């Protein structure tokens, strides 16, 4: 279990904002600076999925709308808070099946992107009507090695 995102007072948060785009390589490079090498590929995949969703589905690729990312790191955990300026997101499936596989209870509603987020991150939580996504990752977890090497 991962701890909740650290408070702003106890942790140094960095902030990055950019216009809605699918050209994410430089953004991802900056967001991965504190990620240990063995976890970089896996976390890159998860962050790319989250940022593409914010740009494409949240902001509808509108270059007048921005995406902001706050991120923080400790010795064993990493956090990202991704916010878009879209109309919000209502998680299509409240069941736990979306976290483990393609949800058979709600076919077609729990997509590949959500599955990737739940596989890569230890904490996946939406706030502000789905306009803000909190992601947490434990990087010193002896029970599991990275999915991608």
C-alpha positions, 0 to 999 in steps of 0.5 A: 500500500502506498502512502497518500501524496505528501503534503506541500508543506512536508515535500518539495513539489516541482511544477511543469505546465505545457499546452495540449500536445502529443509531443511529450518526449521532453515533458516525460524526460523531465518527469522521469529525472527522479525515477530510478533506472530500473523503473524508467521504462515502466513509469514512462509508459504510465505517465505517457498514457496519463498525459495523452489522456489529459491532452487528447480526452481532457483538453481535446488537443486544444492548444489554448488549454494547458496541462499542469503536472506537479511531481515530488519524490522521496527515497522510496516513493514518487508522486505525480498530480496531472491536471487538465482544463477539460470537462472532467472524467467519470471513471466508467467502471467502479468495480475492481476488475478494471485494475486486474484485467479488462472488465467483463462486468462493463465491456468496452468501458474499462479501456487499455489506458486505465488498465495500464495506469493500474498496472504501473502505479500503486496509487491511481485516484481522480479528483476535481470531477476527473480533471486531476489525476494523482499517481503514486509509485513505490520504487523500493518495493521488494515484492515486485520488479519492474514490468518492463526492462 
